Amino acid sequence: MENIYKIILEEALAGYWDCYLQENKVFLSTAFKAMFGYQDHELPNITDTWAKLIVAEDVPRMDACLKEHYDSHGEKPFNVDVRYTHKNGSIVWINTTGRVIEWQGDLPIRMVGCHIDITAKKNAEQTLEISEETFRNAFEYSPIGMVLVSTAGKFLKVNKSICEMLGYTAEELMTKTFQEVTHADDLEADLALLQKTLNKEIDTYHMEKRYVKKDGGNIWILLNVALVRDKAGEPLYFVSQIKDITERKQAEALLKESERRWIFASEGSGGGIWDFDLRNNTIFHSKQCLSTIGLEEHDFSSVPGQWTSRVHPDDREKYVADVRAYINGLTDSYTNQHRVLCKDGSYKWILDKGKVIEYDENNKPARIIGTHIDITEQKQQEQHLRETLDVISKQNSRLLNFAYIVSHNLRTHASNFKMIMDVLADPLTSDEEKQELSGHLANVSEQLNDTITNLNEVVSIQTNLDIQTTELNLRSYFNRAIELLDGDIAQSDISIDNLIPADRTLSYSPAYLESIILNLISNAIKYRSATAPSKITLTHFKDADGREGFTVADNGIGIDLNKHGNELFGMYKTFNGNRDAKGMGLFITKNQVEALGGKIEVESQVGKGTTFKVYLT
């Protein structure tokens, strides 16, 4: 029978021992020795072996338990948890049990027992103890409120922080339910979430709500709730964390009021509001903001990018760059002017400004609020002003040029007159010389008359602010010019290719158009090539911007534009040594073209020919 017990103990991984107390004789099983990392032959079967293995601090406790067993004559069991030292130096916790099985009177003779390794259990208990202590400390000394609440809502345990928040002592608060301290307007939402947790629809929940303090005041709190269940899944109690967010709520209320006033002021002055939430990547555009471009609130969602997609392509790159630079902290402020596509297909100019009003935990912008102000009228006025200044600048330039011409030319003629008159008044001048000087005087007078005529024509062009226009057939005006110059064309043996469409009409001044065409064709004839068959080609054009005009191209002697380009349209400027050239034709032509808002361009190569391109509109 004794062997059967030994086998059972060995199979249960328990080491057994058999000790003869009045002798230095003990039997330690193989399993007993293996618990401490030894083979059977490594530990002798003597009582000293046992004494060497046990941790010294635990010997008194084991001896006391053993003495109680002896003194009670075995009525008090010998059962104690003590530590032993493993062969590798680690600690092994052992549950030691035994009983005296032979007595000689009150003297114990033989005692048997077993050792069970409970190290894992002791480690788990120690870990649990540490964990419980950690939880107790975390619970009690947490800077936020923590409570344990029954499934009915009664406070089971509360910490110092929640007591300070509500003004109750722990004893007072534990007589209440959370329902009693929750603001009436927030209770229904809290109970609904609590019930969902009990029903296993959700595991946890959080919400913002108000508590009523002992003194009757209210505080805002952020509540996080988790339900603890037993092993069978039945609810035990709720663990709640409570953070006082009253200051944040008050700040939010002040901010909302400030925003409301700002929005009212901005929209009252004609501006729209936008609000970019970078945390959630959403954007809000006010009704006024959208109505500026003809849209309704339902036309725009909160997804960023819709406004950007409507920004004019020429403005979009700078618009996006300015926004990103401000968000990334590269600029201190955000301001941008851009054009935005309206619902009707037109564009409006918008002055866009923004400012960061919230930052995240990394000090990065979390929210930006800005305004959109329609500055289309201002932009149009600026453009009109620029155009006016440009006109004035050109007129001033022409005035200075005209003044210089008048001064120079009239002074030249005046000098000639004075010189002739001085010679005529000289008593030494002979009659023959006087006769000759009279002829010179006639020539100078004729030249002065020509100069005054030319100057009068220039003045007429530049001061005529109400030039009458009418619908004209462009090809017919070229044909008329060709007929007027028919003699010169035939004499010079020039071929003219008129490619102007027969139905091409435009609104222009008849006198100006005739003068412009005559000047350009006569120039092409005058400066024809002396070696190659001469040809003049007339064409019509209309560019991508809708500007319309014509070209006069020849294969004549050409102009050195590098040398004479800046003076080509100057008054009295001639370049090719032609004795008939007066330098007035191109000057007058340019003034006539520009007087009606057009422009004239030239391309030329010496020896190859010249092309004049005239923009009439």
C-alpha positions as CSV (number, residue, x, y, z in Angstrom):
1,M,0.0,0.0,0.0
2,E,2.9,2.3,0.9
3,N,4.3,1.8,-2.6
4,I,1.0,2.8,-4.2
5,Y,1.1,6.2,-2.4
6,K,4.6,6.7,-3.5
7,I,3.6,6.0,-7.1
8,I,0.7,8.5,-6.9
9,L,2.9,11.2,-5.5
10,E,5.5,10.7,-8.2
11,E,2.9,10.8,-10.9
12,A,1.5,14.1,-9.4
13,L,5.0,15.5,-9.7
14,A,5.2,15.8,-5.9
15,G,8.4,15.0,-4.1
16,Y,7.8,12.9,-0.9
17,W,10.0,12.4,2.1
18,D,10.2,9.9,5.0
19,C,12.0,11.1,8.1
20,Y,13.1,9.2,11.2
21,L,13.1,12.1,13.7
22,Q,15.2,10.6,16.4
23,E,17.9,9.4,14.0
24,N,19.8,11.3,11.3
25,K,18.0,9.3,8.7
26,V,15.7,10.6,6.0
27,F,14.5,9.4,2.6
28,L,14.2,12.0,-0.1
29,S,12.4,10.9,-3.3
30,T,13.9,11.3,-6.7
31,A,11.1,13.8,-7.6
32,F,11.9,15.7,-4.4
33,K,15.5,16.2,-5.5
34,A,14.6,17.0,-9.1
35,M,12.5,19.9,-8.0
36,F,15.7,21.6,-7.1
37,G,17.7,20.6,-10.2
38,Y,19.5,17.6,-8.6
39,Q,19.8,14.0,-9.7
40,D,19.2,11.3,-7.1
41,H,22.8,10.6,-6.3
42,E,23.8,14.3,-5.9
43,L,22.0,14.8,-2.6
44,P,22.6,12.4,0.4
45,N,19.5,11.2,2.4
46,I,20.3,13.0,5.6
47,T,18.5,15.8,7.5
48,D,21.3,18.3,6.8
49,T,20.5,18.1,3.1
50,W,17.1,19.5,3.8
51,A,18.5,22.2,6.1
52,K,20.9,23.4,3.4
53,L,18.3,23.7,0.7
54,I,15.7,25.8,2.6
55,V,16.1,29.7,2.5
56,A,17.4,30.7,5.9
57,E,14.8,33.5,6.4
58,D,12.0,30.8,6.1
59,V,13.5,28.3,8.6
60,P,11.9,29.9,11.7
61,R,8.5,29.9,10.1
62,M,8.8,26.3,9.1
63,D,10.2,25.3,12.6
64,A,7.2,27.1,14.3
65,C,4.7,25.2,12.2
66,L,6.5,21.9,12.9
67,K,6.5,22.6,16.7
68,E,2.7,23.3,16.7
69,H,2.3,20.0,15.0
70,Y,4.4,18.2,17.6
71,D,2.8,20.0,20.5
72,S,-0.7,19.3,19.4
73,H,0.2,15.6,18.9
74,G,-0.6,15.9,15.2
75,E,-4.0,17.7,15.6
76,K,-2.6,20.9,14.0
77,P,-1.5,20.0,10.5
78,F,2.0,20.6,9.3
79,N,1.4,22.7,6.1
80,V,3.6,25.7,5.2
81,D,4.9,27.5,2.1
82,V,8.6,28.1,2.2
83,R,11.4,28.9,-0.3
84,Y,14.2,26.6,-1.4
85,T,17.3,27.3,-3.3
86,H,17.6,25.7,-6.7
87,K,20.8,24.3,-8.0
88,N,21.0,27.2,-10.5
89,G,20.6,29.7,-7.7
90,S,17.0,30.6,-8.4
91,I,14.2,30.4,-5.8
92,V,11.7,27.6,-5.7
93,W,8.5,28.1,-3.7
94,I,7.4,24.8,-2.1
95,N,4.2,23.8,-0.3
96,T,5.3,21.4,2.4
97,T,2.8,19.1,4.1
98,G,3.5,16.2,6.5
99,R,2.3,14.2,9.5
100,V,3.9,12.2,12.3
101,I,2.9,8.6,11.8
102,E,4.8,7.0,14.7
103,W,4.8,8.2,18.3
104,Q,6.5,7.0,21.4
105,G,4.3,8.6,24.0
106,D,4.6,12.3,23.2
107,L,7.9,11.8,21.3
108,P,7.5,11.8,17.5
109,I,9.4,9.0,15.9
110,R,8.6,9.0,12.2
111,M,7.1,11.6,9.9
112,V,6.2,11.5,6.3
113,G,5.1,14.2,3.9
114,C,5.4,15.7,0.4
115,H,6.7,18.8,-1.4
116,I,4.7,20.5,-4.2
117,D,6.3,23.2,-6.4
118,I,4.0,26.3,-6.2
119,T,6.5,28.8,-7.7
120,A,4.2,29.6,-10.6
121,K,1.3,30.2,-8.3
122,K,3.4,32.4,-6.0
123,N,4.7,34.5,-8.9
124,A,1.1,34.9,-10.2
125,E,0.0,36.0,-6.7
126,Q,2.9,38.4,-6.4
127,T,2.1,39.9,-9.9
128,L,-1.5,40.2,-9.0
129,E,-0.6,41.9,-5.7
130,I,1.6,44.3,-7.6
131,S,-1.1,44.9,-10.2
132,E,-3.7,45.5,-7.5
133,E,-1.4,47.9,-5.6
134,T,-0.7,49.7,-8.8
135,F,-4.4,50.0,-9.6
136,R,-5.1,51.2,-6.1
137,N,-2.5,53.9,-6.4
138,A,-3.5,54.8,-9.9
139,F,-7.2,54.9,-8.8
140,E,-6.7,56.9,-5.6
141,Y,-4.0,59.4,-6.7
142,S,-5.1,59.9,-10.4
143,P,-5.3,63.6,-11.4
144,I,-8.7,62.8,-13.1
145,G,-11.7,61.5,-11.3
146,M,-12.2,57.7,-11.2
147,V,-15.2,55.8,-9.8
148,L,-16.5,52.3,-9.7
149,V,-20.3,52.3,-10.3
150,S,-22.8,49.4,-9.9
151,T,-24.9,48.4,-12.8
152,A,-27.8,50.3,-11.1
153,G,-25.7,53.5,-11.0
154,K,-24.6,53.6,-7.3
155,F,-21.1,54.8,-6.6
156,L,-19.1,51.8,-5.1
157,K,-15.7,53.5,-4.9
158,V,-14.6,57.0,-5.6
159,N,-11.2,58.7,-5.6
160,K,-10.0,62.0,-4.3
161,S,-10.2,63.9,-7.6
162,I,-13.9,63.3,-8.2
163,C,-14.6,64.3,-4.6
164,E,-12.8,67.6,-5.1
165,M,-14.6,68.2,-8.5
166,L,-18.1,67.8,-7.0
167,G,-17.4,69.1,-3.4
168,Y,-18.5,65.9,-1.7
169,T,-16.6,63.7,0.8
170,A,-16.1,60.1,-0.3
171,E,-18.6,58.9,2.2
172,E,-21.2,61.4,1.0
173,L,-20.7,60.6,-2.7
174,M,-20.9,56.8,-2.1
175,T,-24.5,57.3,-0.8
176,K,-25.5,58.6,-4.2
177,T,-26.0,57.4,-7.7
178,F,-24.5,58.9,-10.8
179,Q,-28.0,59.7,-12.0
180,E,-28.4,62.1,-9.0
181,V,-25.3,64.2,-9.9
182,T,-25.8,64.2,-13.7
183,H,-27.5,67.3,-15.2
184,A,-31.0,66.5,-16.2
185,D,-30.5,67.6,-19.8
186,D,-27.7,65.1,-20.2
187,L,-29.0,62.1,-18.3
188,E,-31.1,60.5,-21.1
189,A,-28.1,60.3,-23.5
190,D,-25.9,58.8,-20.7
191,L,-28.4,56.2,-19.8
192,A,-28.9,55.2,-23.4
193,L,-25.2,54.5,-23.9
194,L,-25.0,52.7,-20.5
195,Q,-27.9,50.4,-21.6
196,K,-26.1,49.7,-25.0
197,T,-23.1,48.6,-23.0
198,L,-25.1,46.3,-20.8
199,N,-26.7,44.8,-23.9
200,K,-23.2,44.1,-25.4
201,E,-24.0,46.4,-28.3
202,I,-20.8,48.4,-27.4
203,D,-17.9,47.6,-25.1
204,T,-17.2,51.2,-23.9
205,Y,-18.5,54.7,-24.4
206,H,-17.4,58.3,-23.9
207,M,-19.4,61.5,-23.9
208,E,-19.3,65.1,-22.7
209,K,-21.9,65.9,-20.1
210,R,-22.5,68.1,-17.0
211,Y,-22.3,67.2,-13.3
212,V,-24.2,69.1,-10.6
213,K,-21.9,69.9,-7.7
214,K,-22.8,69.9,-4.0
215,D,-23.1,73.7,-4.0
216,G,-25.6,73.5,-7.0
217,G,-23.1,74.7,-9.6
218,N,-22.4,72.8,-12.9
219,I,-19.2,71.5,-14.3
220,W,-18.5,70.0,-17.7
221,I,-16.8,66.6,-17.8
222,L,-15.4,64.2,-20.3
223,L,-16.7,60.7,-19.3
224,N,-15.1,57.4,-20.4
225,V,-16.9,54.3,-19.3
226,A,-16.0,50.6,-19.4
227,L,-18.0,47.6,-18.1
228,V,-16.3,44.8,-16.1
229,R,-17.9,41.4,-16.5
230,D,-17.2,38.1,-14.6
231,K,-16.0,34.9,-16.2
232,A,-19.5,34.0,-17.2
233,G,-19.9,37.3,-19.0
234,E,-22.3,38.8,-16.4
235,P,-21.9,42.5,-15.6
236,L,-20.2,43.3,-12.4
237,Y,-19.6,47.0,-12.3
238,F,-18.6,50.0,-14.4
239,V,-15.2,51.7,-14.3
240,S,-15.4,55.4,-15.2
241,Q,-12.8,58.1,-15.8
242,I,-13.9,61.7,-15.4
243,K,-12.0,64.7,-16.6
244,D,-13.0,68.3,-15.8
245,I,-13.3,70.2,-19.1
246,T,-15.2,73.2,-17.8
247,E,-12.5,75.7,-18.8
248,R,-12.3,74.2,-22.3
249,K,-16.1,74.5,-22.7
250,Q,-16.1,78.1,-21.5
251,A,-13.3,78.9,-23.9
252,E,-15.2,77.2,-26.7
253,A,-18.3,79.2,-25.8
254,L,-16.3,82.5,-25.8
255,L,-14.7,81.5,-29.1
256,K,-18.1,80.7,-30.7
257,E,-19.4,84.0,-29.6
258,S,-16.4,85.8,-30.9
259,E,-16.7,83.8,-34.2
260,R,-20.4,84.7,-34.4
261,R,-19.7,88.4,-34.0
262,W,-16.8,88.2,-36.5
263,I,-19.0,86.4,-39.0
264,F,-21.8,88.9,-38.5
265,A,-19.3,91.8,-38.9
266,S,-17.6,90.3,-42.0
267,E,-20.8,89.3,-43.8
268,G,-22.4,92.6,-42.8
269,S,-19.5,94.3,-44.7
270,G,-20.1,92.1,-47.8
271,G,-17.5,89.4,-47.1
272,G,-18.0,85.7,-46.9
273,I,-16.5,83.3,-44.2
274,W,-14.6,80.0,-44.6
275,D,-13.5,77.7,-41.8
276,F,-10.9,75.0,-42.5
277,D,-10.7,72.1,-40.0
278,L,-7.3,70.4,-40.6
279,R,-7.9,67.7,-38.0
280,N,-10.9,66.3,-39.8
281,N,-10.0,67.7,-43.3
282,T,-13.2,69.5,-43.8
283,I,-14.0,73.1,-44.8
284,F,-17.1,75.3,-44.4
285,H,-18.1,78.1,-46.7
286,S,-20.7,80.6,-45.5
287,K,-23.9,81.4,-47.4
288,Q,-22.5,84.8,-48.3
289,C,-19.2,83.3,-49.4
290,L,-21.0,81.0,-51.9
291,S,-23.6,83.6,-53.1
292,T,-20.7,85.8,-54.2
293,I,-20.1,83.4,-57.0
294,G,-23.7,82.6,-57.6
295,L,-23.9,79.3,-55.7
296,E,-26.2,77.9,-53.0
297,E,-25.1,76.0,-49.9
298,H,-26.2,72.7,-51.3
299,D,-23.9,73.3,-54.3
300,F,-20.8,72.9,-52.1
301,S,-19.8,70.0,-49.7
302,S,-17.4,70.1,-46.8
303,V,-14.7,68.3,-48.8
304,P,-11.6,70.6,-49.4
305,G,-10.6,71.3,-53.0
306,Q,-13.9,72.5,-54.5
307,W,-13.0,76.1,-54.2
308,T,-9.5,75.4,-55.5
309,S,-10.9,73.7,-58.6
310,R,-12.8,76.9,-59.5
311,V,-9.7,79.2,-59.1
312,H,-8.6,80.6,-62.5
313,P,-5.8,78.4,-64.0
314,D,-3.5,81.3,-64.2
315,D,-3.9,82.1,-60.4
316,R,-4.2,78.5,-59.0
317,E,-0.5,77.7,-58.6
318,K,0.2,80.8,-56.5
319,Y,-3.0,80.4,-54.6
320,V,-2.1,76.8,-53.5
321,A,1.5,77.8,-52.8
322,D,0.4,80.7,-50.6
323,V,-2.0,78.5,-48.6
324,R,0.7,75.8,-48.1
325,A,3.4,78.3,-47.2
326,Y,1.1,79.7,-44.4
327,I,0.1,76.2,-43.1
328,N,3.8,75.1,-43.0
329,G,4.8,78.2,-41.1
330,L,6.8,79.8,-43.9
331,T,4.8,83.0,-43.8
332,D,3.4,85.0,-40.9
333,S,0.0,85.7,-42.5
334,Y,-2.1,84.5,-45.4
335,T,-3.4,86.8,-48.1
336,N,-4.1,86.1,-51.7
337,Q,-5.9,87.6,-54.6
338,H,-7.3,85.3,-57.3
339,R,-10.1,84.9,-59.8
340,V,-12.9,82.4,-59.1
341,L,-15.3,80.8,-61.7
342,C,-18.9,81.8,-61.0
343,K,-22.0,79.8,-61.8
344,D,-22.7,81.8,-64.9
345,G,-19.3,81.1,-66.3
346,S,-17.8,84.5,-65.5
347,Y,-14.9,85.2,-63.1
348,K,-14.8,87.3,-60.0
349,W,-11.8,88.7,-58.2
350,I,-11.6,87.5,-54.6
351,L,-9.4,88.9,-51.8
352,D,-8.7,85.9,-49.6
353,K,-7.4,86.2,-46.0
354,G,-7.0,83.7,-43.3
355,K,-5.6,83.2,-39.7
356,V,-4.9,80.1,-37.6
357,I,-7.1,80.1,-34.5
358,E,-6.3,76.6,-33.2
359,Y,-3.1,74.5,-33.0
360,D,-2.8,70.7,-32.3
361,E,-0.6,69.0,-29.7
362,N,2.4,69.3,-32.0
363,N,1.8,73.0,-32.4
364,K,0.7,72.6,-36.0
365,P,-2.3,74.5,-37.4
366,A,-5.5,72.6,-36.6
367,R,-8.1,75.2,-37.7
368,I,-7.9,78.3,-39.9
369,I,-10.7,80.8,-40.4
370,G,-10.7,83.3,-43.2
371,T,-12.7,85.7,-45.4
372,H,-13.6,86.0,-49.1
373,I,-14.2,89.6,-50.3
374,D,-15.4,90.4,-53.8
375,I,-12.9,92.9,-55.2
376,T,-13.9,92.6,-58.9
377,E,-15.1,96.3,-59.1
378,Q,-11.8,97.4,-57.5
379,K,-9.8,95.3,-60.0
380,Q,-11.8,96.8,-62.9
381,Q,-11.1,100.3,-61.6
382,E,-7.4,99.5,-61.2
383,Q,-7.3,98.2,-64.8
384,H,-9.2,101.2,-66.1
385,L,-6.7,103.4,-64.2
386,R,-3.8,101.6,-65.7
387,E,-5.2,102.0,-69.1
388,T,-5.9,105.7,-68.5
389,L,-2.3,106.2,-67.2
390,D,-1.0,104.3,-70.2
391,V,-3.0,106.6,-72.5
392,I,-1.8,109.7,-70.7
393,S,1.8,108.5,-70.7
394,K,1.6,107.9,-74.4
395,Q,0.0,111.3,-75.0
396,N,2.7,113.0,-72.9
397,S,5.3,111.2,-74.9
398,R,3.7,112.4,-78.1
399,L,3.4,115.9,-76.7
400,L,7.1,116.0,-75.8
401,N,8.0,114.6,-79.2
402,F,5.7,117.1,-81.0
403,A,7.2,120.0,-78.9
404,Y,10.7,118.8,-79.9
405,I,9.7,118.6,-83.6
406,V,8.0,122.0,-83.5
407,S,11.0,123.6,-81.7
408,H,13.5,122.0,-84.0
409,N,11.8,122.5,-87.3
410,L,10.6,126.0,-86.8
411,R,13.9,127.1,-85.3
412,T,15.6,125.8,-88.4
413,H,13.3,127.7,-90.7
414,A,13.6,130.9,-88.5
415,S,17.4,130.6,-88.7
416,N,17.3,130.4,-92.5
417,F,15.0,133.4,-92.6
418,K,17.2,135.4,-90.4
419,M,20.3,134.5,-92.3
420,I,18.7,135.6,-95.6
421,M,17.3,138.8,-94.2
422,D,20.7,139.7,-92.6
423,V,22.4,139.2,-96.0
424,L,19.7,141.2,-97.8
425,A,20.1,144.1,-95.3
426,D,23.8,144.2,-95.8
427,P,24.7,147.3,-97.9
428,L,27.6,145.3,-99.5
429,T,25.2,142.7,-101.0
430,S,24.9,143.1,-104.7
431,D,21.7,143.2,-106.7
432,E,22.6,139.9,-108.3
433,E,23.1,138.3,-104.8
434,K,19.8,139.8,-103.6
435,Q,18.1,138.3,-106.6
436,E,19.5,134.9,-105.8
437,L,18.6,135.2,-102.1
438,S,15.0,136.1,-103.0
439,G,14.8,132.7,-104.7
440,H,16.2,131.0,-101.6
441,L,13.7,132.9,-99.5
442,A,10.8,131.5,-101.6
443,N,12.2,127.9,-101.1
444,V,12.5,128.4,-97.3
445,S,9.0,129.8,-97.2
446,E,7.6,126.8,-99.2
447,Q,9.5,124.5,-96.8
448,L,8.0,126.3,-93.8
449,N,4.5,125.9,-95.3
450,D,5.1,122.1,-95.7
451,T,6.3,121.8,-92.2
452,I,3.3,123.7,-90.8
453,T,1.0,121.5,-93.0
454,N,2.6,118.3,-91.6
455,L,2.5,119.5,-88.0
456,N,-1.2,120.5,-88.5
457,E,-2.0,116.9,-89.7
458,V,-0.2,115.4,-86.7
459,V,-2.1,117.7,-84.3
460,S,-5.3,116.8,-86.1
461,I,-4.7,113.1,-85.5
462,Q,-3.6,113.4,-81.9
463,T,-6.3,115.8,-80.8
464,N,-9.3,114.2,-82.6
465,L,-11.0,112.4,-79.7
466,D,-14.2,111.7,-81.6
467,I,-13.1,109.8,-84.7
468,Q,-16.2,108.7,-86.7
469,T,-16.2,105.0,-87.8
470,T,-18.4,103.0,-90.0
471,E,-18.6,99.5,-91.4
472,L,-16.1,99.2,-94.2
473,N,-15.2,96.5,-96.8
474,L,-11.5,96.0,-96.3
475,R,-10.8,94.5,-99.8
476,S,-12.5,97.4,-101.6
477,Y,-10.3,99.9,-99.8
478,F,-7.2,98.0,-100.9
479,N,-8.6,97.9,-104.5
480,R,-9.2,101.7,-104.3
481,A,-5.6,102.3,-103.2
482,I,-4.3,100.1,-105.9
483,E,-6.3,102.1,-108.5
484,L,-5.0,105.4,-107.1
485,L,-1.4,104.1,-107.4
486,D,-2.0,102.4,-110.7
487,G,0.5,104.6,-112.6
488,D,3.4,104.0,-110.1
489,I,2.6,100.3,-110.1
490,A,2.7,100.0,-113.9
491,Q,5.8,102.2,-114.2
492,S,7.6,100.1,-111.5
493,D,6.4,96.8,-113.0
494,I,5.1,95.6,-109.6
495,S,2.7,92.7,-109.2
496,I,0.2,92.9,-106.4
497,D,-1.5,89.9,-104.9
498,N,-4.6,91.0,-103.0
499,L,-5.6,88.0,-100.8
500,I,-8.1,90.0,-98.6
501,P,-11.4,88.1,-98.5
502,A,-14.1,89.9,-100.5
503,D,-16.6,89.7,-97.7
504,R,-14.3,91.0,-94.9
505,T,-15.8,94.0,-93.2
506,L,-14.9,95.9,-90.0
507,S,-15.8,99.2,-88.3
508,Y,-13.2,101.9,-88.9
509,S,-12.6,105.5,-89.9
510,P,-12.7,105.7,-93.8
511,A,-10.2,108.5,-94.0
512,Y,-7.7,106.8,-91.7
513,L,-8.0,103.4,-93.4
514,E,-7.4,104.9,-96.8
515,S,-4.4,106.9,-95.6
516,I,-2.9,103.9,-93.8
517,I,-3.2,101.6,-96.8
518,L,-2.0,104.2,-99.3
519,N,1.1,105.0,-97.1
520,L,2.1,101.3,-96.7
521,I,1.6,100.3,-100.4
522,S,3.4,103.5,-101.7
523,N,6.3,102.7,-99.3
524,A,6.5,99.2,-100.7
525,I,6.6,100.6,-104.3
526,K,9.1,103.3,-103.3
527,Y,11.6,100.8,-101.7
528,R,11.2,98.0,-104.3
529,S,14.1,95.9,-105.3
530,A,16.2,97.1,-108.2
531,T,17.3,93.6,-109.2
532,A,14.4,91.2,-108.7
533,P,10.8,91.2,-110.0
534,S,8.9,93.2,-107.4
535,K,5.9,91.8,-105.6
536,I,3.5,93.0,-102.9
537,T,1.2,90.6,-101.0
538,L,-1.9,91.8,-99.1
539,T,-3.4,89.5,-96.5
540,H,-6.0,89.6,-93.7
541,F,-5.6,88.0,-90.2
542,K,-7.6,87.4,-87.0
543,D,-5.6,86.1,-84.0
544,A,-6.7,83.9,-81.0
545,D,-7.7,87.0,-79.0
546,G,-10.0,88.1,-81.8
547,R,-7.8,91.1,-82.9
548,E,-8.2,91.7,-86.6
549,G,-6.1,93.5,-89.2
550,F,-4.0,93.1,-92.4
551,T,-0.4,92.7,-93.6
552,V,1.5,94.4,-96.4
553,A,4.5,92.3,-97.5
554,D,7.1,93.1,-100.2
555,N,10.3,91.7,-101.4
556,G,12.0,95.1,-101.6
557,I,15.3,96.4,-100.3
558,G,14.3,95.9,-96.6
559,I,15.3,97.9,-93.5
560,D,18.1,97.2,-91.1
561,L,16.0,97.0,-87.9
562,N,19.0,96.6,-85.7
563,K,20.2,100.0,-86.8
564,H,17.0,101.8,-87.4
565,G,14.3,99.9,-85.6
566,N,13.9,102.4,-82.8
567,E,13.5,105.3,-85.2
568,L,11.5,103.6,-87.9
569,F,8.2,105.4,-87.0
570,G,9.8,108.7,-86.0
571,M,8.9,112.0,-87.7
572,Y,11.2,113.0,-90.6
573,K,13.2,109.8,-90.2
574,T,14.5,108.4,-93.5
575,F,16.9,105.5,-94.0
576,N,17.4,104.5,-97.6
577,G,18.6,107.7,-99.2
578,N,15.5,108.1,-101.3
579,R,15.4,111.8,-102.4
580,D,11.5,111.7,-102.4
581,A,11.3,110.4,-98.8
582,K,10.2,113.0,-96.2
583,G,10.0,110.7,-93.1
584,M,6.3,111.5,-92.5
585,G,4.4,108.5,-93.9
586,L,5.1,105.9,-91.3
587,F,4.9,108.5,-88.5
588,I,1.4,109.5,-89.5
589,T,0.4,105.9,-90.2
590,K,1.4,104.8,-86.7
591,N,-0.4,107.7,-85.1
592,Q,-3.6,107.0,-87.1
593,V,-3.5,103.2,-86.1
594,E,-2.9,104.0,-82.4
595,A,-5.6,106.7,-82.4
596,L,-8.2,104.0,-82.9
597,G,-6.6,101.6,-80.3
598,G,-4.6,99.5,-82.8
599,K,-0.9,98.9,-83.2
600,I,1.6,98.3,-86.0
601,E,4.4,95.8,-86.1
602,V,7.2,95.3,-88.7
603,E,9.5,92.5,-89.8
604,S,12.3,93.1,-92.2
605,Q,15.6,91.8,-93.6
606,V,17.9,93.8,-95.7
607,G,17.8,92.6,-99.3
608,K,14.8,90.3,-98.7
609,G,11.9,92.6,-98.0
610,T,9.6,94.0,-95.4
611,T,6.2,93.0,-93.8
612,F,4.0,95.5,-92.0
613,K,1.4,94.0,-89.7
614,V,-1.4,96.3,-88.8
615,Y,-3.9,95.5,-85.9
616,L,-7.0,97.5,-86.7
617,T,-9.0,96.3,-83.7
